[in-house]
């Protein structure tokens, strides 16, 4: 069935259904009203019948009492005749105590006299009231009965009084007397057989029937009937009205269906064109109803879709450009901050987010912000200018759960019960990034300090951080496409972070000693230059300790190189335990070591040298002997001390001075320290200055004139100032 056919059928069902129901309701209502009125009329008629019969019985009883009150038995017949003459009764009967008739008025009704207080036992000929005769002693002397005939005239009088049809039945249920027409008597008698008590029954021709009696005070079996008040031709008129309404409904339904489906057909054709890629398809707007609004909405949709496709094309081009920039950045730099900034900006531009952040997992299992954008005014605590104030513990909140489980999340923000350090937002999408297949060695991050032996390696696939975006433009939630896009950028972020870490690790390995974990000789040359420059810039001192293990060759020759390596590793560990965090320890080669002590004078360096000698001397080093058992190897160290700028004017010179002091300590018997001697003063060449060139104390110097050899001994300049000495020791 077509849409037009379905609409027509639906309209007919909607219209004809209520019409039919209304017709049925009208018919049922009319029938109910008609029956209710008939029942009411029959009820009133039944009350009138009972009243009439009761009044007749009271009249007959009064007539019998009048005769019974005559004391003289011989005068009672005359009294009976007077009662009949006055019309109080149709006949009077006087009987003795045995029931024998003593006197009866003439013209009495034939048939059975039914006592008003009794129950009929057959056809009723008359209705009678009986009064017993008694003497003064109460002896029963007989009875007086007054009767009124129950005939057609009696039934007619009842019908006239009640205004309904009255039928008197015989005891077997046959009609005795009736006022009904011959044609309805059988229907009335049949309906009377169905009526019980005060119930009303109907006949096929629209009459309503009710039985009255016999009952106390009304011993006559009567049937009352009234015709219905139905208007002739009512149901025919209703049927005609329904048929006319159906015809009109069919015509109107067809017209409405045609008007409705025509623009829908045009809309379907336009949809087919759009499905084939023609976004220029438009639908004519023929009305302002819902169909017209639908056509207008379709036209707006096609226009917006066309614009959206153009925007998607432009967004695709922008995404390609961002990816190209990202690729160039990854290939050209190891600056992690710059790389993360490019990744975050590209992800925000690709998804239409308002804000975002990149968080990396630190060694304390806390996500720390490394790069943020658009989060001004959302910081829970801390300085909003510093991304590191964004800190979320692993497993806490949305970001912590994403990093802990490795599962991305998106949706609308629900404020947590307890603060987690995350910025508030409306919507979010968060993706973890990790580098599979890598093994992270967990240990101290400070270069020159190897991880402890009991620190197990990390998992084979460790989360590096989380890339999160907030509040998409337009207020909508991020969808699955945004999740896929963000996964791509998270993958780039993971590669970038891992590359930077690998680069930093490679750089660290190139500057550290693989055995002891201390800085190597290459980094020593760079560090001594940097520390000398810093000492010059801030006017501080730099102390250099040159260390050499005494008779280390004997350890290798006696216990093997493995034992020698163990001694070197333990010695490096003890050195790290003595020096400060800012101090630098180097392995120069073999058993020779160097320690740089920034901002330390000769006295402080001597204290450090004494501590190093004591910590090495006081506890022998346990190594594995040739038999496999542990052996305690005593170790001592000789230390040479030099201070910049007291003992040298440059980095290499201060190293050489410390080395010379080391040789002096060795020559002095080892297991001790020596401070480098102060260098010989450099003779200063005196430059004669003319007297005219000496300016006033509060003014600039005057230009120098010719040199007077005679005055050369009066003034001069030194070879140049030295940096001020640091008096603060350890």
C-alpha positions in Angstrom: 0.0 0.0 0.0 1.3 3.4 -0.9 1.7 6.2 1.6 -1.4 7.9 0.1 -3.4 4.8 0.7 -2.2 4.5 4.2 -2.9 8.1 5.0 -6.4 7.7 3.5 -7.1 4.6 5.6 -5.7 6.2 8.7 -7.9 9.3 8.2 -11.0 7.1 7.6 -10.2 5.2 10.8 -9.7 8.3 12.7 -12.9 10.0 11.4 -15.3 7.0 10.9 -14.4 5.4 14.2 -15.6 8.3 16.3 -18.7 8.6 14.0 -19.7 5.0 14.5 -19.0 5.1 18.2 -21.1 8.3 18.4 -24.0 6.7 16.6 -23.8 3.6 18.8 -23.6 5.8 21.9 -26.6 7.9 20.7 -28.6 4.8 20.1 -27.6 3.2 23.4 -28.3 6.4 25.2 -31.8 6.8 23.7 -32.6 3.2 24.5 -31.4 3.7 28.1 -33.4 6.9 28.5 -36.4 5.2 27.0 -36.1 2.2 29.3 -35.5 4.5 32.3 -38.6 6.5 31.6 -40.6 3.4 31.0 -39.4 1.9 34.3 -40.3 5.1 36.1 -43.8 5.1 34.6 -44.3 1.5 35.5 -43.1 2.1 39.0 -45.6 4.9 39.4 -48.3 2.7 37.9 -47.5 -0.1 40.3 -47.7 2.3 43.2 -51.1 3.5 41.9 -52.4 -0.1 41.6 -51.4 -1.0 45.1 -52.9 2.2 46.4 -56.2 1.5 44.5 -56.4 -2.1 45.6 -55.6 -1.1 49.2 -58.2 1.6 49.2 -60.8 -0.9 47.9 -59.9 -3.4 50.5 -60.2 -0.7 53.2 -63.6 0.2 51.9 -64.7 -3.4 51.9 -63.4 -3.9 55.4 -65.2 -0.8 56.6 -68.5 -2.1 55.0 -68.0 -5.5 56.8 -67.3 -3.8 60.1 -70.5 -1.7 59.7 -72.6 -4.9 59.4 -70.7 -6.7 62.2 -71.2 -3.8 64.6 -75.0 -4.3 64.5 -75.7 -6.1 67.8 -79.1 -7.5 66.9 -78.6 -10.5 64.6 -82.0 -10.0 63.1 -81.1 -6.5 62.1 -77.9 -7.4 60.3 -79.5 -8.4 57.0 -81.1 -5.0 56.7 -77.7 -3.4 57.5 -76.1 -5.5 54.8 -78.7 -4.3 52.3 -78.0 -0.7 53.2 -74.2 -1.2 52.6 -74.9 -2.6 49.2 -77.4 0.1 48.4 -74.9 2.8 49.3 -72.3 1.2 46.9 -69.9 0.4 49.6 -69.8 -3.2 48.5 -71.2 -5.2 45.6 -72.4 -8.0 48.0 -72.4 -8.9 51.7 -72.4 -12.4 53.1 -73.2 -13.3 56.7 -72.1 -16.8 57.9 -72.4 -18.6 61.2 -69.5 -20.1 63.2 -69.7 -23.3 61.1 -69.3 -21.4 57.9 -72.9 -21.9 56.8 -74.5 -18.9 55.0 -77.1 -17.1 57.1 -77.7 -14.3 54.8 -76.4 -13.0 51.4 -77.4 -10.0 49.5 -78.7 -10.4 46.0 -76.6 -9.9 42.9 -73.4 -11.0 44.4 -70.4 -11.7 42.1 -69.8 -15.2 40.9 -66.6 -17.1 41.3 -64.0 -17.2 44.0 -64.0 -14.3 46.5 -60.3 -13.5 47.2 -59.7 -12.3 50.7 -57.6 -9.1 50.7 -55.2 -10.6 53.2 -54.9 -14.0 51.5 -53.1 -15.5 48.5 -55.1 -16.3 45.4 -55.6 -20.0 44.8 -57.2 -19.8 41.4 -59.2 -17.4 39.2 -60.4 -14.4 41.2 -64.0 -13.5 40.8 -64.2 -10.9 43.5 -62.1 -9.1 46.1 -63.5 -9.5 49.7 -62.8 -8.3 53.2 -64.0 -10.5 56.1 -64.7 -9.5 59.8 -65.4 -12.1 62.5 -68.5 -11.9 64.7 -67.9 -12.4 68.4 -70.2 -12.0 71.5 -69.3 -10.1 74.7 -67.4 -13.2 76.0 -65.4 -13.4 72.8 -67.1 -16.5 71.5 -66.9 -16.8 67.7 -70.3 -16.4 66.3 -69.4 -16.3 62.6 -68.2 -13.8 60.0 -69.3 -11.0 57.8 -67.8 -10.6 54.3 -68.1 -7.7 51.9 -67.1 -8.2 48.3 -66.4 -6.2 45.1 -66.3 -8.0 41.7 -63.0 -8.2 39.8 -64.0 -8.0 36.2 -63.2 -6.2 33.0 -64.6 -3.0 34.4 -62.4 -3.2 37.5 -59.3 -3.8 35.4 -60.3 -0.9 33.1 -60.7 1.4 36.2 -57.2 0.4 37.3 -55.8 1.2 33.8 -57.6 4.6 33.8 -56.2 5.4 37.2 -52.6 4.4 36.4 -52.5 5.4 32.7 -50.9 2.1 31.7 -52.1 -1.2 30.2 -53.4 -3.6 33.0 -53.8 -7.3 32.6 -55.2 -9.7 35.3 -53.8 -13.2 35.2 -55.3 -16.5 36.2 -53.2 -18.5 38.6 -51.7 -20.7 35.8 -50.5 -17.5 34.1 -53.4 -17.1 31.6 -55.0 -13.8 30.9 -58.3 -13.3 32.8 -59.0 -9.7 32.0 -56.8 -7.1 30.1 -56.9 -3.7 28.6 -54.2 -4.6 26.0 -54.9 -4.8 22.3 -55.2 -8.2 20.9 -52.0 -8.0 18.9 -49.8 -7.3 21.9 -51.3 -9.6 24.5 -49.1 -12.6 23.7 -45.9 -10.4 23.7 -47.0 -8.9 27.0 -47.7 -12.3 28.5 -44.3 -13.6 27.3 -42.5 -10.6 28.7 -44.4 -10.9 32.0 -42.9 -14.4 32.3 -39.4 -12.9 32.2 -40.0 -10.1 34.6 -39.2 -10.9 38.3 -40.2 -8.9 41.3 -39.9 -5.2 40.4 -37.9 -5.9 37.2 -38.9 -4.6 33.8 -38.8 -6.7 30.7 -39.2 -5.5 27.1 -41.2 -6.8 24.2 -40.1 -7.0 20.6 -42.4 -4.1 19.6 -40.9 -1.7 22.1 -43.3 -2.1 25.1 -42.1 -2.5 28.7 -43.8 -4.9 31.1 -43.8 -5.2 34.9 -45.6 -7.6 37.2 -47.4 -6.4 40.3 -48.6 -8.8 43.0 -49.7 -10.9 44.5 -48.3 -9.5 47.7 -49.6 -8.6 51.2 -52.4 -6.0 50.8 -52.5 -6.6 47.0 -53.5 -10.2 46.3 -54.3 -9.7 42.6 -51.7 -11.0 40.0 -51.5 -8.0 37.6 -49.2 -7.2 34.7 -48.6 -3.5 33.8 -47.2 -2.4 30.4 -46.4 0.9 28.7 -45.3 1.5 25.1 -41.8 2.9 24.5 -41.1 6.5 23.6 -38.9 5.7 20.6 -39.1 8.1 17.8 -40.1 6.3 14.6 -37.3 6.1 12.0 -34.6 7.2 14.6 -32.2 4.4 13.8 -32.7 4.8 10.1 -31.8 8.4 10.4 -28.7 7.5 12.4 -27.6 4.9 9.7 -28.1 7.5 7.0 -26.1 10.1 8.8 -23.2 7.5 9.3 -23.3 6.6 5.6 -23.1 10.3 4.6 -20.3 11.0 7.0 -18.4 8.0 5.6 -18.7 9.3 2.1 -17.6 12.8 3.0 -14.7 11.3 5.0 -13.5 9.3 2.0 -13.5 12.4 -0.2 -11.7 14.5 2.4 -9.2 11.8 3.2 -8.3 11.4 -0.5 -7.8 15.1 -0.9 -5.7 15.5 2.2 -3.6 12.4 1.3 -2.9 13.9 -2.1 -2.0 17.3 -0.7 0.2 15.7 1.9 2.0 13.2 -0.3 2.8 15.5 -3.1 5.4 17.5 -1.3 6.7 14.3 0.3 7.2 12.9 -3.2 9.1 16.0 -4.2 11.2 15.7 -1.0 12.0 12.1 -1.7 13.2 13.0 -5.2 15.4 15.7 -3.7 16.8 13.2 -1.2 17.7 10.8 -4.0 19.6 13.6 -5.7 21.5 14.4 -2.5 22.3 10.7 -2.1 23.9 10.8 -5.5 26.1 13.7 -4.4 24.1 16.7 -5.8 24.0 19.1 -2.8 22.3 21.8 -4.9 19.0 19.9 -4.8 16.1 22.0 -3.3 12.5 21.4 -2.5 9.7 23.9 -3.3 8.0 25.2 -0.2 4.3 25.1 -1.0 2.8 25.9 2.4 3.6 27.0 5.9 2.5 23.8 7.7 4.7 21.0 8.9 5.4 19.7 5.4 6.4 23.2 4.4 8.7 23.5 7.4 10.1 20.1 6.6 10.9 21.3 3.0 12.5 24.5 4.4 14.5 22.5 6.9 15.7 20.2 4.1 16.8 23.1 2.0 18.7 24.6 5.0 20.2 21.2 5.7 21.5 20.8 2.2 23.0 24.3 2.3 24.6 23.7 5.7 25.8 20.3 4.5 27.4 21.9 1.5 29.1 24.4 3.8 30.1 21.6 6.2 31.6 19.6 3.4 33.6 22.7 2.4 34.6 23.2 6.0 35.6 19.5 6.3 37.7 19.9 3.2 39.4 22.9 4.6 39.8 21.1 8.0 41.4 18.2 6.2 43.8 20.5 4.5 44.6 22.1 7.8 45.1 18.8 9.4 47.5 17.8 6.6 49.4 21.0 7.2 49.5 20.4 11.0 50.8 16.9 10.4 53.4 18.2 8.0 54.5 20.7 10.6 54.5 18.0 13.2 56.6 15.7 11.1 59.1 18.5 10.4 59.3 19.3 14.1 59.9 15.7 15.1 62.6 15.4 12.4 64.4 18.6 13.2 64.5 19.0 17.0 64.8 17.2 20.3 63.2 20.1 22.2 60.4 18.2 24.0 58.6 21.3 25.0 58.4 22.6 21.4 57.3 19.2 20.1 54.6 18.9 22.8 53.4 22.4 21.9 53.1 21.6 18.2 51.2 18.3 19.1 48.8 20.1 21.4 48.1 23.0 19.1 47.5 20.5 16.2 45.1 18.3 18.3 43.1 21.4 19.4 42.8 22.7 15.8 41.9 19.2 14.5 39.1 18.6 17.0 37.7 22.1 17.6 38.5 22.0 21.4 38.8 25.1 23.5 41.6 24.0 25.7 44.0 21.1 26.3 47.0 19.8 28.1 49.8 17.3 27.8 50.8 15.6 31.1 53.8 13.3 31.6 54.2 10.7 34.3 57.1 11.5 36.7 59.0 9.1 38.9 56.5 9.6 41.8 53.6 8.2 39.8 52.1 11.7 39.4 50.9 13.2 36.1 52.6 16.6 35.7 51.5 19.2 33.2 54.2 19.9 30.6 52.2 21.9 28.0 48.8 23.6 28.4 46.6 25.8 26.3 43.4 27.7 27.0 43.2 26.7 30.7 43.3 30.3 32.1 40.9 30.6 35.0 40.5 26.9 35.5 43.5 26.1 37.7 42.5 24.6 41.0 45.7 25.7 42.7 49.1 27.1 42.0 50.4 29.5 39.4 48.4 29.4 36.2 51.4 30.5 34.2 53.3 27.3 35.1 52.0 24.1 33.5 53.7 22.1 36.3 51.0 23.2 38.7 48.7 20.8 37.0 49.4 17.6 39.0 47.2 14.6 39.1 48.1 11.4 41.0 48.1 8.2 39.1 44.6 6.6 39.4 42.9 9.7 40.7 40.2 11.4 38.7 39.7 11.0 34.9 43.3 11.7 33.9 44.7 9.4 36.6 42.3 6.6 35.6 43.2 7.0 31.9 46.9 6.7 32.7 46.5 3.8 35.1 44.2 1.7 32.9 45.4 2.7 29.5 41.9 3.2 28.3 40.8 6.5 26.7 37.7 8.2 28.1 35.3 10.9 26.8 32.1 12.5 28.0 30.7 15.2 30.2 32.5 16.4 33.3 31.1 15.3 36.6 32.8 17.2 39.6 34.4 14.6 41.9 33.6 14.4 45.6 37.3 15.0 46.5 39.6 17.4 44.5 41.9 15.6 42.1 43.9 18.5 40.7 42.1 18.4 37.4 40.7 21.7 35.9 36.9 21.9 35.6 35.3 21.7 32.2 32.0 20.9 30.4 33.2 18.0 28.1 36.5 16.2 27.7 38.4 13.5 25.8 41.5 12.0 27.2 43.9 9.5 25.6 47.0 7.8 27.1 50.2 7.5 25.2 52.8 4.9 25.7 55.7 3.3 23.8 55.2 -0.5 23.6 58.1 -2.7 23.8 60.3 -0.4 25.9 61.8 -1.3 29.2 62.1 1.5 31.7 64.8 1.3 34.3 63.5 2.9 37.4 66.1 4.7 39.5 67.5 8.1 40.3 67.1 10.7 37.5 70.3 12.6 38.3 73.1 11.8 35.8 76.2 10.2 37.2 74.2 8.1 39.7 73.3 4.6 38.5 70.1 2.9 39.7 70.3 0.6 42.7 70.9 -3.1 42.1 67.6 -4.0 43.8 65.5 -1.7 41.6 63.6 -4.0 39.1 63.0 -2.9 35.6 59.7 -1.4 34.7 56.9 -3.0 32.6 57.3 -3.8 28.9 54.6 -1.3 28.0 54.6 1.8 30.3 52.3 4.8 30.1 54.3 7.9 29.4 51.5 10.4 29.9 48.0 11.7 28.9 46.8 14.0 26.1 43.5 15.6 27.1 41.3 18.2 25.4 38.5 20.2 27.0 35.2 21.8 25.9 34.5 21.3 22.2 33.3 24.3 20.3 29.5 24.5 20.2 29.0 22.7 23.6 28.7 19.3 22.0 30.5 16.2 23.4 33.6 14.8 21.7 32.7 11.8 19.5 34.5 8.7 18.4 36.1 10.4 15.4 37.8 12.9 17.8 39.0 9.9 19.8 40.6 8.4 16.7 42.2 11.7 15.8 43.5 12.2 19.3 45.0 8.7 19.3 47.0 9.7 16.3 48.4 12.7 18.0 49.0 10.7 21.2 51.0 8.3 19.2 53.2 11.1 17.9 53.6 12.4 21.4 54.7 9.0 22.6 57.3 8.7 19.8 58.5 12.3 20.6 58.8 11.7 24.3 60.6 8.4 23.8 62.9 9.8 21.2 63.9 12.7 23.5 64.4 10.2 26.3 66.5 8.0 24.2 68.5 11.0 23.0 69.0 12.2 26.5 70.0 8.7 27.6 72.5 8.4 24.7 73.9 11.7 25.6 74.1 10.7 29.3 75.9 7.5 28.4 78.4 9.3 26.2 79.3 11.5 29.2 79.3 8.9 32.0 81.6 6.1 33.0 79.8 2.7 32.3 81.4 1.0 35.3 81.0 3.5 38.1 78.2 5.6 36.7 80.3 8.8 37.4 80.9 11.4 34.8 83.7 10.6 32.4 86.8 12.6 31.3 85.0 14.1 28.4 82.3 15.7 30.6 85.1 16.7 33.0 86.7 19.1 30.4 83.3 20.6 29.7 82.3 20.9 33.4 85.6 22.5 34.5 85.3 25.2 31.8 81.7 25.9 32.8 82.4 26.0 36.6 85.4 28.3 36.1 83.3 30.7 34.0 80.6 30.6 36.8 83.2 31.3 39.4 84.5 34.2 37.5 81.0 35.6 36.8 79.8 35.5 40.4 83.2 36.0 42.2 83.2 32.5 43.8 85.8 29.9 44.4 86.1 26.4 42.8 88.0 23.6 44.5 89.3 20.6 42.6 90.2 17.3 44.2 92.4 14.8 42.3 92.0 11.3 43.8 94.0 8.2 43.2 93.5 4.8 44.9 96.8 3.7 46.5 98.4 0.5 45.2 95.4 -0.3 43.1 97.6 -2.4 40.8 98.2 -4.9 43.6 94.4 -5.4 43.9 94.2 -6.3 40.2 97.3 -8.5 40.4 96.2 -10.3 43.5 92.5 -10.7 43.2 91.8 -10.2 39.6 90.2 -7.4 37.5 86.7 -8.4 38.7 87.7 -7.5 42.2 89.3 -4.4 41.0 86.1 -3.4 39.3 84.2 -4.1 42.5 86.6 -1.8 44.4 86.1 1.0 41.9 82.3 0.7 42.0 82.3 0.8 45.8 84.8 3.7 45.9 82.5 5.7 43.5 79.5 4.9 45.7 81.3 6.2 48.8 82.4 9.3 47.0 78.8 10.1 46.1 77.8 9.6 49.7 80.2 12.2 50.9 79.8 15.0 48.4 76.9 17.4 48.0 74.2 17.4 45.4 75.8 20.3 43.6 79.3 18.7 43.5 80.4 16.7 40.5 82.4 13.4 40.6 84.3 12.1 37.6 86.4 9.0 36.7 89.4 10.4 34.8 90.7 6.9 34.0 91.8 3.7 35.7 91.9 4.4 39.5 92.1 8.2 39.1 89.1 10.4 40.0 88.3 14.1 40.1 85.7 15.9 42.2 84.6 19.5 41.6 83.4 21.5 44.6 81.7 24.7 43.5 81.7 27.7 45.9 84.2 25.9 48.2 87.5 27.4 49.4 90.7 25.5 50.4 89.5 24.9 54.0 86.2 23.4 52.8 88.0 21.2 50.3 90.4 20.0 53.0 87.4 18.9 55.1 85.9 17.0 52.2 89.3 15.4 51.4 89.6 14.2 55.1 86.0 12.8 55.0 86.8 10.9 51.7 90.0 9.5 53.1 88.2 8.4 56.3 85.3 6.8 54.6 87.6 4.8 52.3 90.1 3.9 54.9 87.8 2.9 57.8 85.9 0.2 56.0 87.6 -2.3 53.7 85.9 -3.3 50.5 84.3 -6.8 50.3 85.2 -8.6 47.1 85.0 -12.2 45.9 88.2 -14.1 46.3 89.7 -16.8 44.1 87.9 -19.5 46.2 84.5 -17.8 45.8 84.4 -16.5 49.4 84.2 -12.8 50.3 87.5 -11.1 51.2 88.0 -7.7 52.8 90.4 -5.6 50.8 91.8 -2.5 52.6 91.8 0.5 50.4 93.2 4.0 50.9 93.2 7.1 48.7 95.6 9.9 48.0 94.1 13.3 47.3 95.4 16.5 45.8 93.7 19.8 46.4 93.7 22.9 44.2 91.5 26.0 44.4 90.6 28.4 41.6 91.7 31.2 41.4 94.2 30.8 44.3 96.3 28.2 42.6 95.6 28.7 38.9 94.1 31.1 36.5 92.2 28.6 34.3 90.5 25.3 34.2 93.3 23.2 32.9 95.8 24.9 35.2 93.8 24.2 38.3 93.5 20.5 37.2 97.2 20.4 36.7 97.7 22.0 40.1 95.5 19.4 41.8 97.4 16.7 40.0 100.7 18.0 41.2 99.3 18.1 44.7 98.2 14.5 44.3 101.7 13.4 43.4 102.9 15.3 46.4 100.5 13.3 48.6 101.7 10.1 47.0 105.3 11.1 47.6 104.5 11.9 51.2 103.5 8.2 51.9 100.0 8.0 50.4 96.7 7.8 52.3 96.6 11.5 52.8 95.9 14.8 51.1 98.0 17.8 50.0 97.0 21.3 49.1 98.7 22.8 46.0 101.2 25.5 46.8 100.4 29.1 46.0 101.9 30.0 42.6 104.8 32.4 42.4 103.7 36.0 41.9 104.0 37.4 38.4 106.3 40.5 38.5 104.3 43.6 37.6 105.7 46.0 35.1 105.5 49.6 36.3 104.1 52.0 33.8 105.1 55.6 34.5 102.2 58.0 34.6 102.4 61.8 34.2 101.3 63.8 37.2 98.8 65.7 35.0 97.0 62.5 34.3 96.0 61.8 37.8 92.5 63.2 38.2 90.8 64.5 41.3 89.4 62.0 43.7 85.8 62.7 42.7 86.3 63.2 38.9 87.3 61.2 35.8 91.0 60.8 35.0 92.6 63.3 32.9 94.1 62.4 29.5 97.7 61.2 30.0 100.6 63.4 28.8 104.1 62.5 28.0 105.7 60.0 30.3 108.3 61.5 32.7 110.9 58.9 33.3 111.8 60.6 36.5 108.3 60.1 37.9 108.0 56.5 36.9 108.7 55.3 40.4 105.9 57.4 41.9 102.9 55.3 40.6 102.0 52.1 38.6 99.4 49.4 37.9 99.4 45.7 38.8 99.0 42.9 36.3 95.2 42.9 36.7 92.7 42.2 39.4 91.9 38.7 40.7 88.3 37.6 41.5 87.5 38.2 45.1 88.1 35.2 47.3 85.3 33.2 48.9 85.7 33.2 52.6 82.8 30.9 53.3 84.0 27.4 53.9 82.5 24.0 54.6 
